[in-house]
Amino acid sequence: MIDKRTVFEIHRLKNAGMSNRVIAGELQLNRETVSRYLKDPNPLPMQRKEKPSKLDPYRDLAGQIIEEHPAVKARLSCRLSRQKALMARSLLSGNCCGNSGADRADGKRLSEWNRNRAGRCR
């Protein structure tokens, strides 16, 4: 956001007959910024869309781990949550007794994914 003095200067130069492009060059602003402040000298700040967190799917699981192990550090919590997620996935796939080729392939993909995460939660 620009200060009131610059907004005043934009309007003064426009009233003097200068184009938006020349005003933008003079004040070292973007042409769109000049146009926006000419339309509305007191624009509201842009509202950002609220995006879901990447951790939202694991919020319940993380809460359970924290309740079960309150003294555990974050790294160990991550490992425990990863192990629980893997166990849950194998139970959901219906293959809780023994490994199939698909499980090994999933495990390889998961270990590649973990290696690519570089530095997070290890």
N, C-alpha and C positions, 0 to 999 in steps of 0.2 A: 504494500500500500504506500502511496506517496503522500507527502505532507501537504498541508493546506496552502502553503506558499506556492508550491508547484501547481496545484489545482487552479489557484488564482491566476498564475502566469499563463496557464493553458487558455483560460477564458479571455484574458487580456489580449493575447496574441491572436486568438480567433476573432475577437471584436476588431482587431486592427486589420483584418482581412487576410490573414495567412491561412494556408491550407493545413490540413491535419498532418500531411507528410512533412511539411516544412517545420511545423511546430514540434513534431516528434524528433526531427533531426536537430533542431535548436536546443531542445531540452534533454536530448539523449534518452528518449522513451520510445516504446513501441507504438506504431500507428494505432493499433487496437486499443492500447491504454489511453491514448489521447481521445479517441472516439468515445470510449466508455465514460471518461470523466467529463466530456462535453455533454453527453446524454444525461448523466446523473453525477453531480459534483460530490455527492456523499454516498457512493455505492456500498452496499453491505458486503462483507467478506464472503467469498464463495464457500458454500457448504460442501464438504466432502461426503461422498457416499460411505456409509458404514459397511466395511467389509468383514466377513466372518474371519475369525482367527484360524490359523492352520492347526491350532491345538484344540479347537472346539470338539472334534470327534473323540478326543482322548480325555476330555475334562473329567468325566465320571471316573474313569480308570485312574487318573492321576490323583483325584480326591480320595479314592479307596486306598491307594498306596500310601499317601500321606497320613491317613488315619491309622493304617496298620503299622506304619513305621515312622513315627514322628521325628525320631532322632537321625534318620538316614539322610545323607547328603544328596544333592540333586543328581549327580552322576549315577549313583546307585539306583535312585528312583527311576531314572531313564532306562537303565538295564532291566529293572524289574518290570516296568511297564511294557518294554519290548518283549520280554519273555512271556508275560501274560497275554499280550496281543497275539503272539505266535501260537500259544496254547489254545486260545479262543478260536483262532482261525482254523486250526487243525480239527477242533471239535465241531465247528460249523461245517467243515467240509465232509464230516462223517468218517474220517479216517483217523480215529484216535488210537488204533492198535496197529502199529507198523507204518512204514513209509512206502508210498507208491512212487513211481517215477515222477508223477506230477508234483508231489510234495518236494522231491529233491530239486526239481526245476524251480519251484516257487522259492525254495530255500536259497538257491543260487541267485535268483533275481533279488531276493531280499538282502543277501550279503553284498551283492554288487551295489545295491541302493545304499546300504549302510556305508560302504567304502566311499561312495561318491558324495556323501553328506559332509565329508571332510571337516572334522573338528567339532561337530555338534554331538553332544550327548554321548561321549565315549568313555 
